[in-house]
């Protein structure tokens, strides 16, 4: 393969990676706002310490569940999962 074709592939792969990261950030911020709004609706407008920790715990639980679902989906299609279990073997 010529050097210019390899460079073009590298540039395109970098652009895809950057675009994916940017879109992921936009989605994360949108979910952040959605979860904050839901917490305000459930807990009221209070932004005290309890509300902040409740939000952090809820966001962590959601993130873990989403990552586990994505890992299972990746394993079903034959991809490498970002999370693997050490006990499996």
Rosetta blueprint (number, residue, H / E / L):
1 X L
2 X L
3 X H
4 X H
5 X H
6 X H
7 X H
8 X H
9 X H
10 X H
11 X H
12 X H
13 X H
14 X H
15 X H
16 X H
17 X H
18 X H
19 X H
20 X H
21 X H
22 X H
23 X H
24 X H
25 X H
26 X H
27 X H
28 X H
29 X H
30 X H
31 X H
32 X H
33 X H
34 X H
35 X H
36 X H
37 X H
38 X H
39 X H
40 X H
41 X H
42 X H
43 X H
44 X L
45 X L
46 X L
47 X L
48 X L
49 X H
50 X H
51 X H
52 X H
53 X H
54 X H
55 X H
56 X H
57 X H
58 X H
59 X H
60 X H
61 X H
62 X H
63 X H
64 X H
65 X H
66 X H
67 X H
68 X H
69 X H
70 X H
71 X H
72 X H
73 X H
74 X H
75 X H
76 X H
77 X L
78 X L
79 X L
80 X L
81 X L
82 X L
83 X L
84 X L
85 X L
86 X L
87 X L
88 X L
89 X L
